[in-house]
Structure formats: structure tokens, C-alpha cells
Amino acid sequence: DAPPGTGDNPAMFKGRITARYVDAGAQAPPDAPEVSLEFTINYLSGTRVLEIRFPQPLGRFRTVQVDLGEGILGTDQQPLKPWSLRFQTGS
């Protein structure tokens, strides 16, 4: 299922990016499910920057994972290998 258009088409990101907490947090039981996060994206084709913004502040001392899934093309029309970024928030 190839995305429409070129590697500079921001529509290709729709449904192919997820963000979630991957820890249970200090108040939740250890087996609590992962929690999806709301976010918006903005793709700046001139600089090839993908900006991800969270409308609400992220929880304190939490682990967040952002996944870029299959179906995203680079500007050279080559598929991006699925990739994840994991980070922890502070106080």
C-alpha cells in the first residue's frame, strides 16, 4: 500500500506515525497498558523537517515512544525503514 504522491507529500504520514507512553507511570500498576498520545504533525518540505507537537504537556518522568511505520517515502522515493524514537521526560 504505497502512499500517494512524492516523498515531499505530507499526506503520506497520516496513519503511519504513532506516539505512546511505554511505561505504566508512577501511579499505575506495573501491568497497565500502553497509553496512546494525541499529537499533530507539520511537515516542512523546504527543510525536510517533520515536527511532532503534543497539545497537552507530557507526563512527568514518563517514557514516550514515537514510531514511524511502513509506507513513508523519502524524497528519493525510497521507503523509510520503520523507526522508533524513545525518550524520557523530566520534572
C-alpha positions in Angstrom: 0.0 0.0 0.0 2.2 2.8 -1.3 1.4 6.4 -0.1 0.2 8.9 -2.6 2.5 11.4 -4.3 6.1 12.0 -3.7 8.4 11.9 -0.7 7.5 15.6 -0.1 3.8 14.8 0.3 2.8 15.4 4.0 -0.3 13.2 3.5 1.9 10.1 3.4 2.5 10.5 7.2 -1.2 10.1 8.1 -1.8 6.9 9.9 1.9 5.9 9.8 3.1 7.7 12.9 2.2 6.8 16.5 3.2 8.1 19.9 2.5 6.5 23.2 3.7 6.1 26.8 5.5 2.8 27.1 5.7 2.8 30.9 2.9 2.5 33.3 3.8 5.6 35.2 4.4 6.0 38.9 0.7 5.8 39.8 -0.4 2.9 37.6 0.0 -0.9 38.2 3.1 -2.5 36.5 0.9 -4.4 34.0 -1.0 -1.3 32.9 -1.5 -1.0 29.1 0.5 1.5 27.0 -1.3 4.8 26.6 -1.6 6.4 23.1 -0.8 10.2 22.9 -2.5 12.8 20.9 -0.3 14.8 18.6 -0.2 16.9 15.4 2.4 16.8 12.7 3.7 19.5 10.4 6.0 18.7 7.5 8.3 21.5 6.3 9.3 20.3 2.8 11.8 23.1 2.2 14.0 21.8 5.1 12.6 18.2 5.2 11.6 18.6 8.8 8.8 16.6 10.4 7.6 18.4 13.5 5.5 16.5 16.1 3.6 18.5 18.7 1.7 17.3 21.7 -1.3 19.5 22.5 -1.0 18.6 26.2 2.1 18.6 28.3 3.7 15.2 28.6 3.5 13.4 31.9 6.4 13.9 34.3 9.0 11.1 34.5 7.4 9.1 31.7 8.9 7.1 28.8 7.5 8.1 25.4 7.9 6.2 22.2 7.3 7.7 18.7 7.1 5.2 15.8 7.4 5.9 12.1 5.8 3.0 10.4 5.9 1.4 6.9 4.8 3.4 3.9 6.7 6.6 4.4 8.9 7.5 1.4 12.0 9.7 1.3 12.4 12.5 -1.2 14.3 9.9 -3.4 11.1 7.7 -3.4 12.8 5.0 -1.3 10.8 3.6 1.6 11.9 4.6 5.1 12.7 1.7 7.3 10.3 1.6 10.2 12.0 3.5 13.0 11.3 4.4 16.7 12.4 7.2 19.0 12.2 6.6 22.7 12.8 9.2 25.3 12.1 10.0 29.0 10.5 13.2 30.3 11.8 15.0 33.3 10.2 17.1 36.0 
